[in-house]
Each structure stands twice: as structure tokens, then as C-alpha cells.
Amino acid sequence: MALCNESIGSSFIERSSTRIHLQQKQNLFSGRPGFVPLRNRRVVRLRKVAKFPVAALSTNLVKSSSSSSSVPVEKPVKFKVRAVVIVRNKINEDLTELLVKQLDAIADSFGNNVVLELLSIDIDPKTRAPKKTNEAVLKGWSTKSNGKAERVDYTAEFVVDSSFGVPGAITVTNRHQQEFFLETITIEGFPSGAVHFPCNSWVQARKDLPGKRIFFSNKSYLPGDTPAGLKYFREKELRNLRGDGKGFRNLSDRIYDYDTYNDLGNPDLGNEFARPTVGGSEKHPYPRRCRTGRGPMDSDNTAEIRVEKPLPMYVPRDERFEECKQYTFATKRLKGVLHILIPSLMSSLSAKNDDFNELADVESLYTEGLLIKLGLEDDFLKNLPLPKMFSQAQKSSQGILKYDMPKILTKDKFAWLRDDEFAREAIAGVNPSSIERLKVFPPVSNLDPEIYGPVDSALKEEHILSQLNGMTVQQALDENKLFMIDYHDIYLPFIERINALDGRKSYATRAIFFLTQNCTLKPVAIELSLPPAGPSYQSKRVVTPPQDATSNWIWMLAKAHFCSNDAGAHQLAHHWLRTHACMEPFILAAHRQLSAMHPIYKLLDPHMRYTLEINALARQSLISVDGVVESCFTVGRYAMELSSSVYKSAWRFDMDGLPADLVRRGMAVPDTTQPHGLKLLIEDYPYAADGLLIWSAIENWVSKYVNHYYTDSSMVSDDKELQGWYSETINVGHADLRDASWWPKLNTNEDLIYILTTFIWNVSAFHAALNFGQYPYGGFVPNRPPMMRRLIPEESDPEYGNLIADPQKFFLHSLPSVLQASKYMAVVDTLSTHSPDEEYLGERQQQSTWSDDPEIIEAFYEFSAEIGRIEKVIDGRNRDTNLRNRCGAGVLPYELLAPSSDIGVTCRGVPNSVST
């Protein structure tokens, strides 16, 4: 309050008439920080002004004249307001950053400082330009910048007058040499109350990005309602974010633009490192990614130069991981340090420790660690040039590459061997969205028979009849008892090329399941298909549950091959494609077309966090040439081509919403008597049952939000920014599918609600269901091998003797090698980890100040409370012994859609956005 006691020499008004009492003046100025006390006011005389209205602090200051010809108006009153600015410090700074920070502190005291300027929502009637205050300098930088606190508050003072109106924006100029993270600005002292600016942005030094940064208040405006004083700045900021589509992007830039996936290969290293561009062609259609503007490669001018680790890939500056998230990823990469270790490790390996020879070898990764398993000495690590962060993390983890016990082993270490667990994971595991109701038996392929052979399956009624509890196949179909996961058409076009790769062997698989009276599934057959190699070649094989020891091992191998198909489809068709790649254009278009003051932008903001950064990291080391997917998954170098083919033939945004997806797969039927308008055909389908609770909560929240701002549907169709966002998402971001007839229209409130709900569902709950169980289920590779290296031998094959002689060894040698498994485990461990700064569904930064609308804040708190109630329902379901797919001896609870989580690998938690 010291500011309140300062005299600023401003002019205040005192009427010659005694009708304005001192008490009235005290009421006028009381309770508002930043106003000058009465005793410090200088008195001036009132003069008449023009007839147009002039803003004043109070109606008490304007008295209507009895004369109709003129209205006496007070002279605008000058007063002080204060800006409270919260800056977030970096916790770990390198030597260069510390040095520049010291120089900035010195320079700040000599005038090279941080300058603010307030902008009114009103236009100056004389200049017809937006009203501005004087520039104000941020105080105390030189003394506070060396503090160790994570957040530091600074102040600045403005002199404004009563005609200024309400501040709607603020500009920030950084005259330092180094960027800083601006979290919030709060303006105190206006009669209307505090004005909040949720910034959450890096403010670059003027030498890097000339010009002023602009931040808008937390008040939402549809484009047509934008106050006159803000229209120019609203449009200018969007132009800045779009850029001109040209040139190289610097890491400090904030430009959002589109490009194809033309940076996955490295043809300059040789033809074997070349990869086709996905996106921009009929053969390989794909969503667009964020443009970086890097130049072409020497050997192929259509391929963009790659940026390899540890160099960072460009994403707009505000999309980068915050320090806490960066540290979590860096520490987890200790287990991914195989990128550094592999050359040395390979020379240390012998044939006897290249493969797992018994299950105890796999378990040793959790009890001893990889290096001990390989028989390497401690000196091996000491001689490696590991970064300091890795060295510190190594000490704390008591040995590099020692893995945590995956959750699948914690309740029953033999659960992975059981058929009921194999089937349970189809509806309660890490990939619960591939299963569908079997409508026709035997299933039929949609591939071209002239290329891929007969469309009919090799499955016959006699293969499964004994497993149907006395039913015929037709009865089981009619009573919705048969279900299928079908990867035949996805994989078969690639099998011949996959099997020509060294160390990879695969089938195109189908698995058939029967629904028991306990509402559990049991597998009844697995079909394994290879491309036809001649009229007499048996390209299709059916494996059924075992009858003896030999058939038991063949059945285990068939399940492993199916799981390797499932792991690839999960990663490339569902997880990466649907929640990462297909959502990126929605995010790019939102930043380019929706102003930060647009209510829909404010709704989407927490659901876009970190996605562009994690997608860039994926292009750098996961889906790129020799990346983790190519190295560790069966599909190998054809991974992105397979993902592209799924995008072309199967992805539909109109079917991405949970209810539509369940109906499409035949897992539910419309039923208005049910709580969510659907009847599940498997009542104990944990992903669907929990998911519908979350879907409905999101839909209800979005409905309240949309209907609050759009009181009739004409406002939706007339909103140029909203229409621009959706149109650009389709026509540019998904240009290869822009002519598809299935795209939802955007004409009504209901259209908008569905589009927004589907987007939020995909990036929050659906992504969580697919992502955070990757290590808990896949960290034990025999349960869910990402790749297979041997086909299942027939009796006439030479390898059949090896299977009979040592079936466990044959099985383990069919799985990934020690290094392949370890590399895969390291990556899914990282992807399954929640960082300390995670924001979960129902949470958001500055919960009470991100919007200035009390009704919206109240609706959000109701949404948050509903998410809390859903979590209690899910916890209760996991204790219900009647729900055998989530409760029972050795059965893991289904918590992947439980909204909250602790830090680390927890197999639960629904973050707001795709952040891993």
C-alpha cells in the first residue's frame, strides 16, 4: 500500500459547489490500491467541454445541467495504477546464462530494461487510435534477478486518467540480452477492479524479435464483439503468428505453419537411409506437421535436412517443454542412453548374451540391470563422456539401465501366460480400441484379391465350435458373443517387405474371442497370414488353444505374433496417428486463426500444451530413420508407410468421438434408456465404461461453454475466426483428405460442441488410455513383444526340431534381442511417465483468472468436481468383484482413465493434452 501514499502531482477535481461532500469522495476512491489520498490532491477548476460523453471515475463526478444545450463534464482525473508482474526463473542455468543474467541486471539499472505499456479497449476520439498509457519500467530487476525463488514479482506504475477506460491489452518490450518467462500480469487500481493478463510466454530480447510483445486480458471477445481499441492488435498478433511461410525458423520464433513429413529420412547417408515423404501425395497421404523452414538435403531437394539429438528441433518458442518437463525427459533418457552406448555395447556382446535364453534373463533387467546382465564392468561407464545430468541420475538410480518392475508382473508374475489375461488386455489393456464385434463368419478381407489372394479367411466353424459353450457359430453371432481384432488388411500389403528385412518375421493376424457368461473374453482362434507365393502355397494358418505341450508352445508363439501386430497397430494407427499426428493440424490452425482473446482459444489452450514439442521429438528419434519404432517394431522401415495407409483408408474425424467409435466397431448400440444413450455389448468393458463417463463430462462442460458465448447458431456460422480455424484444419492441415464427405459441418452450436468434445477427448482421455500403460504392460517384453524375429515352423521345417528340443529358448529367441528390448523398454518407460508439472483433466493454470466470466469459472469448477466424482466411481468399480476384467486374483485394476496421478509411471492419470 506504499504506492497509495505517494503523491504523483496529478490533477483532481473539486467542485465550487458544496454538493459533493468529502464522504462521497472517500467512497469514490476507497478500497482501490494505487489511488492518491485526498490530502495529496491538487485542486483545479472545472471547465466545459464538448457534448460527446467523456468517461469519468464515477457518475457522481458528472452533474447534468438543467440546460439542454450543454452538459458540464469533469476534466479526466489522473491517477496511478500498478502492474504486478510474475516472472518465472530458470532453476538450472548454465554459465553463459548466468553471465548474461548478470549483465542484464547491470544494464537494467542504466536503462536497458523491461518496459510495459497499457492499451485501452477504447479509441481516442481525437486521434482515432487506441488509447495508450505512458511507458512504465519494470522495477527491481537488478536487485531481484539473482534471487533463487522460482517465481519473482516485479512492479511497474502507470499514470492514467479516468477517460482511459478499461485496459484490454498490454505490451512488453524486453531490452535485455536474454529472454525471460512471463507468467502473469495483474493491473491494480482501476475502478472496475483488478485486470488479469495470463501470459505464460517467453518474451524474447528485442535483438532477437524486434517490436513489442502484446498480451490480452482474460476477457473473451468473439471477433465481431472486439472493442475498437483492440481490433488492430487482435489482427496484427494473428498475422505475426502465421508468418509468411518463408525462410528458416529460429528457435526464438513464434511462428506456426505447415509442412509435410519430409524430414524422417537421411538420404545423404545413402539410399538405405532414404524414406518417402508422407503427406502431400495420393500414394502417401498424411496430416501436416509444424514447419521448421530447414533447407533441402544435397542428395534429395524434396527432403528436409535433419536435426539430430542433442540439437533441438524447432517448434514455436512457447510450445517448448518447461524446465521441469525437460528435466524429467532428460533423466528418463538416462535409460535411453543406448543411443550413446550401442556402439560400445555391440563390441562387448557375444552370441551368448545377445538373446534372452530363459525368462530369468528378462527378469534380471529389473533386479540387476542391463550392464550387469551383459557382464560389463563399472569402468565401462566411467570412461563414457556422459553429460553431468546423466552422471548424477546414474548415482541416484544405483546403476544405469536398471528397470522398474512393470505392473503386469506385480500382482501375478505368470499372468501374461494365461489366455484370460491375453483376452482381458483386448478391452482393458493399453490398446482397447481395436476390438470389434464379429458380424460375418468367416471374416472377409477388403484387399484386392488379384494382388493379395483370396479374400476369404482360413477360419472354419470347426476351428472354434468346441470353444463356444455349446452354441453354434450362427447363434454366437446372433447373440453378440463373437468379437475380433483384425490386422489382416493393415499388415498384409507390407508382410513380404517386412520379412525380407534382417531379423524380422511377421504375419498378418486376426484373433477371435468368445464372450463368456462372466462377461470375460476367451481367445478361440488366431489366424496367421502370409502373402500368396503360388497356387499350392498355404499362406494362411489357423492356430487354436492348445491340446498338448507342443501345441501349447505354438499357441504361445501365435499369441506373441498377434501381440507384435497389436503393438505396431497400437503405436502407429491409434496412438501416434490419431492422438498425435491427426491432432497437430487442429493445434496449428488454432494458433494461426483464433485470437488469444477468442473464447474457443481459451477453451482449447490447456489441451494444446506440449503437443508440438513431443511431436517434434518423435520426428527426431521415434518415427525417423533408425528411430525407436524402426529399430524395435516388426514393421521396421515401413512404419510410416503403414501409418499413412491407415490414415488413407480408416481414419475419420467424425468417428473419433467415443460414442461414434463404439457404435462403428459394433461394441455398442444406440439405446436412449441408457445413461449415455448407448448399450455396451460387453457390459464389463472397462475402457468404454469409464470412457463414457469422461466423454459425457467433457461434452457437458463444452456445451455450457459454447452455449454461453453463442446464443444462437448464426453466431457460429458468422464467426470468421472460428470458421477460419476449422476450414484451415481441414483444407491445409488435412489437405490430403480435404475432399472427404465425412468431415463434420460447422454451422450450429451442436456441430461445434461435437468437434470440440472430440478434439478434447482425443488429446486427453483417449491419449491417456493408449499411452500411460505402455511400460506397465509392455515393459515386460514377453507379454507384449513389439517385434518378432522368427516365424512359427511347420513340422516339415528344419527349425521345428529346435522348437521341440528347447521350446522356451525358441520362444525367447523369437522375441526382440536384449538390446532391442532394452531400447524399447527405455522409450516406453519415458512415454509412460508423468512429469511434476502435469496438468490433469479438470485442472488448468490460473484456475480463477484464466477467464473473467463468473459463469464460465463456475461451470469449470462444476466440470472439475464432476471429474473428481468420476474418479471415485472408477475406484469403486475396481473394487467390485463382479467386474472380473478389473478385479480379481492377479487382475490389474483398470486405472488408465482414472483422472489424477502421482509423478512417475503410475498406469493412471488423464492429462489435459498430448504431452508424452
C-alpha positions, -999 to 999 in steps of 0.1 A, spaced: 0 0 0 30 23 0 20 32 -35 -13 46 -22 6 71 -1 27 85 -29 19 119 -43 22 120 -81 11 156 -86 -19 145 -107 -49 169 -111 -81 160 -92 -114 178 -93 -131 198 -66 -164 214 -74 -170 250 -65 -204 238 -53 -206 222 -18 -229 195 -31 -201 170 -34 -192 160 1 -159 147 13 -175 114 22 -186 109 -14 -150 114 -25 -137 90 1 -163 64 -11 -152 70 -46 -115 63 -40 -116 39 -11 -106 3 -15 -87 7 -47 -50 2 -45 -30 27 -64 -52 58 -59 -38 90 -44 -52 100 -10 -73 131 -7 -47 151 12 -23 149 -18 -47 161 -44 -41 193 -63 -73 213 -70 -82 226 -104 -113 243 -117 -140 226 -138 -143 237 -174 -169 229 -200 -161 205 -228 -177 192 -259 -211 175 -258 -198 140 -266 -196 119 -234 -163 116 -215 -156 87 -192 -152 96 -155 -144 76 -124 -179 79 -111 -213 92 -121 -210 114 -90 -184 134 -108 -208 144 -137 -238 165 -129 -264 170 -156 -271 207 -165 -306 220 -164 -298 235 -198 -304 212 -227 -278 229 -248 -247 219 -228 -236 192 -203 -209 202 -178 -183 174 -177 -155 169 -153 -119 170 -166 -105 135 -167 -89 126 -134 -53 113 -134 -43 85 -110 -18 58 -106 -23 21 -113 2 -6 -105 12 -37 -126 23 -67 -106 44 -89 -129 52 -125 -122 84 -138 -139 94 -174 -136 131 -180 -131 151 -209 -145 162 -233 -118 192 -246 -136 212 -221 -156 245 -227 -174 275 -205 -172 266 -184 -202 231 -178 -190 243 -168 -156 268 -144 -171 242 -128 -194 218 -126 -165 244 -106 -145 250 -83 -175 212 -77 -179 210 -68 -142 237 -42 -146 223 -29 -179 188 -27 -164 199 0 -139 212 20 -169 180 20 -189 182 -13 -208 152 -26 -190 117 -42 -194 91 -17 -205 53 -20 -203 25 -1 -219 -12 -4 -213 -37 -3 -241 -74 6 -236 -103 -12 -252 -114 23 -264 -103 45 -293 -91 80 -286 -118 102 -302 -92 128 -313 -65 106 -328 -88 77 -337 -60 54 -325 -62 31 -295 -57 48 -262 -23 41 -246 -6 50 -213 29 62 -208 56 35 -209 64 21 -175 96 4 -164 97 -28 -145 112 -20 -111 137 -40 -91 151 -63 -119 187 -55 -109 182 -64 -73 158 -93 -76 171 -112 -106 197 -130 -86 172 -145 -62 167 -183 -60 129 -182 -59 112 -199 -88 88 -170 -92 97 -134 -88 72 -105 -87 81 -71 -101 60 -39 -102 55 -11 -126 35 21 -123 13 38 -149 -4 72 -148 -38 70 -164 -68 93 -164 -105 85 -160 -112 87 -197 -88 58 -204 -115 32 -200 -107 -5 -193 -73 -19 -202 -77 -47 -227 -40 -54 -237 -5 -47 -225 27 -45 -245 61 -57 -232 94 -47 -246 125 -67 -234 156 -45 -237 178 -72 -220 200 -96 -238 182 -127 -226 146 -140 -228 125 -144 -197 93 -163 -190 64 -140 -182 37 -158 -163 11 -133 -154 5 -95 -151 -22 -81 -128 -32 -44 -130 -44 -30 -98 -61 4 -93 -89 6 -118 -124 13 -105 -137 -18 -122 -113 -40 -102 -81 -59 -109 -74 -68 -146 -56 -101 -152 -33 -110 -181 -25 -147 -182 7 -145 -203 26 -178 -199 50 -169 -226 87 -164 -233 94 -127 -240 124 -125 -264 151 -99 -263 145 -71 -287 176 -80 -306 161 -114 -314 125 -104 -320 122 -66 -327 90 -50 -317 67 -52 -287 50 -83 -274 13 -79 -268 -8 -98 -242 -46 -96 -239 -66 -96 -207 -86 -126 -197 -118 -112 -211 -131 -131 -240 -144 -115 -272 -159 -130 -303 -144 -113 -334 -175 -92 -340 -175 -80 -304 -139 -69 -303 -137 -34 -288 -125 -8 -312 -92 -3 -293 -82 -39 -297 -92 -47 -333 -59 -37 -349 -39 -56 -322 -60 -87 -325 -54 -89 -362 -17 -80 -360 -9 -106 -335 -25 -133 -356 -5 -121 -386 27 -124 -366 19 -159 -355 11 -171 -391 43 -157 -406 48 -155 -443 56 -192 -449 91 -185 -459 126 -188 -445 143 -207 -418 127 -207 -383 149 -197 -354 144 -213 -320 132 -180 -306 104 -176 -332 67 -179 -325 55 -188 -360 30 -216 -367 30 -231 -401 26 -264 -420 48 -288 -438 48 -325 -449 67 -352 -431 97 -349 -454 123 -350 -426 122 -386 -415 150 -400 -436 185 -390 -443 193 -399 -480 226 -380 -478 239 -411 -458 229 -435 -486 198 -449 -502 191 -473 -473 185 -442 -451 160 -426 -475 124 -426 -465 94 -414 -486 77 -382 -477 43 -388 -461 18 -361 -467 12 -342 -499 7 -372 -523 -21 -396 -532 2 -426 -525 13 -415 -490 -13 -391 -476 -8 -378 -441 -16 -349 -418 7 -319 -418 33 -311 -392 48 -279 -379 71 -262 -405 107 -255 -395 120 -240 -427 152 -260 -428 168 -263 -462 169 -294 -486 194 -322 -485 221 -324 -510 210 -357 -525 173 -350 -525 159 -315 -527 124 -327 -516 139 -340 -483 145 -315 -454 178 -315 -436 176 -334 -404 184 -321 -369 198 -349 -347 200 -351 -310 211 -333 -289 204 -303 -311 168 -291 -306 141 -293 -333 122 -260 -340 88 -256 -325 73 -222 -317 90 -209 -286 60 -211 -263 54 -248 -272 87 -260 -258 88 -281 -226 91 -261 -195 122 -267 -174 106 -292 -151 94 -313 -180 127 -311 -197 145 -324 -167 121 -353 -164 127 -363 -200 164 -358 -197 166 -380 -166 145 -407 -182 168 -405 -212 194 -420 -190 177 -453 -197 176 -443 -234 214 -435 -234 216 -466 -255 219 -441 -284 253 -434 -269 262 -468 -256 252 -490 -285 285 -488 -305 305 -498 -274 279 -523 -262 279 -541 -295 316 -547 -294 312 -561 -258 285 -585 -267 289 -621 -275 265 -645 -291 255 -659 -257 242 -627 -243 227 -612 -275 194 -630 -268 173 -639 -238 179 -676 -232 155 -680 -203 128 -659 -185 152 -652 -157 173 -632 -182 143 -609 -187 137 -606 -150 173 -597 -144 167 -563 -161 146 -554 -131 169 -569 -104 204 -564 -118 203 -540 -148 214 -543 -183 251 -537 -179 254 -564 -152 234 -587 -174 259 -581 -202 288 -586 -178 303 -552 -182 325 -537 -155 319 -504 -137 348 -489 -155 328 -491 -187 306 -463 -176 333 -442 -161 350 -440 -194 319 -427 -212 316 -389 -218 281 -388 -202 266 -354 -195 266 -343 -159 229 -347 -156 232 -384 -166 260 -390 -142 240 -376 -113 209 -395 -123 231 -427 -125 242 -424 -89 206 -419 -77 193 -448 -97 220 -472 -84 231 -485 -118 223 -474 -153 195 -492 -172 181 -510 -142 143 -510 -149 114 -508 -125 92 -539 -123 63 -535 -148 29 -535 -133 19 -566 -152 42 -586 -130 34 -571 -97 1 -589 -89 9 -622 -107 42 -627 -124 27 -655 -145 -5 -636 -156 10 -629 -190 9 -667 -197 -28 -670 -192 -53 -669 -221 -78 -649 -200 -52 -621 -194 -44 -621 -232 -81 -616 -239 -86 -591 -210 -60 -568 -223 -80 -565 -255 -106 -545 -236 -87 -533 -205 -51 -531 -217 -30 -505 -235 -49 -509 -268 -86 -513 -261 -98 -496 -293 -91 -522 -319 -116 -549 -309 -149 -551 -328 -180 -573 -329 -177 -601 -354 -206 -596 -378 -197 -622 -405 -180 -656 -401 -156 -663 -415 -143 -627 -418 -136 -613 -453 -107 -591 -465 -112 -559 -484 -79 -561 -502 -76 -566 -539 -77 -605 -545 -56 -602 -576 -27 -589 -556 -32 -604 -521 -50 -636 -529 -85 -649 -519 -105 -626 -496 -119 -655 -476 -104 -663 -443 -90 -697 -435 -111 -698 -403 -137 -726 -403 -165 -734 -380 -147 -765 -368 -118 -743 -355 -139 -726 -329 -170 -747 -324 -157 -765 -293 -149 -732 -276 -185 -717 -279 -200 -733 -248 -225 -754 -268 -235 -727 -292 -233 -728 -330 -213 -701 -347 -245 -685 -360 -261 -685 -325 -229 -668 -312 -231 -642 -339 -268 -636 -334 -263 -632 -296 -233 -609 -300 -209 -633 -284 -181 -633 -310 -155 -605 -313 -124 -599 -334 -92 -579 -336 -83 -579 -373 -49 -568 -385 -50 -588 -418 -56 -559 -441 -33 -534 -423 -3 -557 -424 -6 -580 -454 5 -554 -480 37 -550 -460 45 -585 -449 67 -596 -479 89 -565 -475 90 -568 -437 100 -605 -439 128 -596 -463 144 -574 -436 172 -589 -415 160 -602 -381 123 -596 -387 95 -620 -393 58 -613 -392 23 -624 -402 -9 -605 -408 -30 -617 -379 -66 -620 -367 -78 -630 -333 -113 -643 -325 -127 -640 -290 -158 -655 -273 -178 -636 -247 -185 -659 -216 -213 -657 -191 -189 -639 -167 -186 -611 -192 -150 -621 -198 -134 -629 -232 -116 -660 -241 -95 -664 -273 -107 -692 -296 -85 -688 -327 -57 -668 -342 -53 -667 -379 -18 -661 -394 -15 -650 -430 14 -646 -454 13 -633 -490 4 -660 -515 35 -675 -531 19 -698 -556 -13 -717 -562 -3 -746 -539 13 -725 -512 -6 -725 -479 -4 -688 -470 -30 -689 -442 -27 -708 -409 -52 -711 -380 -39 -718 -345 -63 -727 -317 -60 -731 -280 -36 -759 -270 -44 -796 -265 -9 -807 -256 26 -795 -247 37 -789 -283 5 -771 -293 9 -750 -262 42 -735 -274 28 -730 -309 -2 -712 -293 22 -690 -273 41 -681 -304 9 -673 -323 -2 -650 -294 32 -633 -295 29 -627 -332 -5 -613 -328 8 -591 -299 36 -578 -322 9 -568 -348 -11 -552 -320 19 -533 -307 26 -518 -341 -11 -510 -348 -14 -495 -314 16 -473 -318 12 -463 -355 -25 -464 -362 -40 -454 -328 -15 -437 -305 8 -418 -329 -16 -413 -358 -49 -405 -340 -38 -386 -310 -5 -370 -321 -3 -365 -358 -40 -360 -366 -45 -335 -338 -14 -314 -347 -32 -295 -376 -60 -286 -352 -34 -270 -329 -15 -252 -356 -47 -238 -370 -59 -227 -336 -28 -206 -330 -30 -191 -365 -67 -184 -368 -81 -180 -332 -70 -149 -313 -59 -154 -277 -89 -134 -267 -113 -158 -286 -134 -179 -261 -127 -211 -281 -90 -205 -280 -92 -201 -242 -112 -233 -240 -86 -252 -261 -55 -237 -246 -47 -263 -219 -54 -291 -243 -27 -280 -268 1 -278 -243 34 -295 -252 20 -314 -282 40 -297 -309 72 -303 -289 65 -340 -282 57 -345 -319 89 -328 -330 108 -351 -306 90 -381 -322 102 -369 -357 137 -367 -344 141 -400 -327 110 -422 -326 94 -424 -361 125 -413 -381 151 -435 -399 166 -459 -375 145 -444 -347 129 -465 -320 99 -476 -340 120 -487 -369 145 -504 -346 122 -521 -322 89 -528 -340 83 -556 -365 72 -532 -393 107 -516 -393 115 -491 -421 79 -493 -434 64 -479 -402 53 -446 -415 41 -460 -448 18 -483 -428 6 -454 -407 -1 -435 -439 -22 -463 -453 -43 -464 -422 -48 -427 -424 -59 -431 -460 -83 -460 -455 -95 -459 -419 -91 -425 -401 -122 -404 -398 -126 -375 -375 -163 -379 -374 -158 -413 -359 -131 -403 -334 -156 -394 -307 -160 -423 -282 -197 -430 -288 -194 -429 -326 -163 -452 -324 -180 -477 -302 -210 -479 -325 -188 -481 -356 -169 -511 -341 -201 -528 -331 -192 -526 -294 -223 -506 -285 -257 -499 -300 -278 -467 -295 -302 -470 -266 -320 -439 -252 -328 -457 -220 -291 -460 -211 -273 -431 -192 -251 -422 -222 -275 -432 -249 -256 -464 -256 -258 -500 -246 -224 -517 -244 -225 -553 -258 -197 -562 -233 -210 -546 -201 -177 -550 -183 -157 -532 -210 -135 -510 -187 -122 -486 -214 -157 -480 -227 -175 -478 -194 -150 -454 -178 -145 -435 -211 -182 -427 -215 -182 -411 -180 -154 -388 -191 -168 -382 -226 -201 -371 -211 -184 -348 -186 -163 -331 -213 -194 -328 -236 -214 -312 -208 -187 -287 -200 -182 -279 -236 -219 -275 -241 -222 -250 -213 -192 -231 -226 -203 -229 -262 -239 -221 -255 -228 -193 -231 -209 -175 -259 -230 -185 -289 -266 -178 -280 -278 -189 -315 -263 -209 -343 -260 -180 -366 -232 -167 -344 -212 -199 -351 -215 -196 -389 -208 -158 -387 -176 -162 -365 -148 -156 -391 -120 -168 -368 -138 -200 -358 -147 -208 -394 -111 -200 -404 -98 -224 -377 -119 -253 -388 -115 -246 -425 -77 -244 -423 -75 -275 -402 -93 -295 -430 -81 -277 -461 -45 -272 -451 -37 -294 -421 -55 -324 -436 -52 -313 -472 -49 -349 -485 -84 -358 -471 -100 -324 -475 -125 -337 -501 -138 -365 -478 -175 -363 -474 -174 -374 -438 -160 -342 -423 -185 -328 -398 -200 -294 -408 -196 -264 -386 -229 -245 -388 -246 -249 -355 -238 -250 -318 -243 -287 -318 -217 -291 -346 -192 -270 -326 -198 -289 -294 -192 -323 -311 -160 -310 -329 -146 -296 -297 -156 -325 -275 -140 -349 -299 -107 -330 -300 -105 -327 -262 -114 -364 -258 -87 -374 -282 -59 -353 -267 -68 -361 -231 -87 -393 -222 -81 -413 -254 -44 -405 -254 -41 -414 -217 -58 -447 -223 -33 -455 -251 -1 -440 -236 3 -444 -199 0 -482 -198 28 -487 -223 55 -496 -198 32 -512 -172 21 -537 -198 48 -536 -224 78 -532 -201 78 -570 -197 85 -578 -234 72 -614 -234 38 -601 -225 37 -577 -254 66 -581 -278 69 -551 -302 86 -573 -328 92 -610 -337 123 -624 -354 111 -660 -363 81 -675 -380 64 -705 -364 79 -736 -380 57 -763 -396 66 -799 -389 84 -801 -422 107 -771 -414 142 -776 -402 136 -752 -372 107 -774 -360 133 -796 -343 147 -767 -324 112 -758 -312 107 -794 -299 142 -796 -284 140 -764 -263 107 -746 -267 114 -719 -241 147 -709 -259 130 -709 -293 102 -687 -279 127 -662 -263 149 -661 -294 118 -652 -314 114 -621 -293 135 -589 -296 172 -592 -286 185 -579 -253 194 -545 -268 162 -542 -288 141 -550 -258 161 -526 -236 159 -498 -260 121 -503 -264 117 -505 -226 136 -473 -221 114 -454 -245 80 -467 -233 92 -460 -197 98 -424 -207 65 -421 -225 46 -436 -196 59 -411 -171 40 -382 -156 62 -351 -150 58 -329 -119 42 -301 -139 15 -323 -155 -20 -307 -157 -48 -332 -154 -83 -330 -167 -103 -306 -146 -72 -285 -138 -57 -255 -155 -32 -228 -148 -46 -198 -130 -79 -215 -124 -98 -185 -112 -82 -159 -135 -80 -175 -170 -114 -161 -177 -131 -130 -163 -166 -145 -167 -180 -158 -133 -205 -181 -150 -177 -198 -170 -155 -201 -139 -184 -216 -120 -191 -240 -149 -154 -251 -150 -154 -258 -112 -185 -279 -118 -167 -298 -145 -137 -302 -122 -160 -315 -94 -176 -340 -119 -141 -353 -129 -135 -359 -92 -167 -378 -88 -159 -399 -119 -126 -408 -103 -144 -422 -72 -167 -442 -95 -137 -457 -112 -121 -466 -79 -153 -482 -68 -156 -503 -100 -120 -515 -94 -131 -529 -61 -162 -546 -75 -156 -584 -76 -184 -588 -101 -164 -569 -127 -139 -596 -135 -120 -576 -161 -107 -552 -135 -109 -570 -102 -98 -605 -91 -68 -626 -81 -38 -613 -100 -60 -590 -121 -48 -554 -126 -74 -527 -119 -83 -506 -148 -70 -471 -139 -58 -457 -172 -88 -434 -172 -86 -425 -135 -82 -388 -139 -54 -380 -114 -20 -394 -109 12 -391 -89 45 -384 -105 62 -412 -125 50 -444 -141 16 -450 -124 -6 -466 -151 -32 -439 -144 -39 -402 -149 -56 -382 -177 -35 -351 -186 -52 -323 -204 -31 -327 -235 -8 -349 -255 24 -342 -236 42 -376 -239 
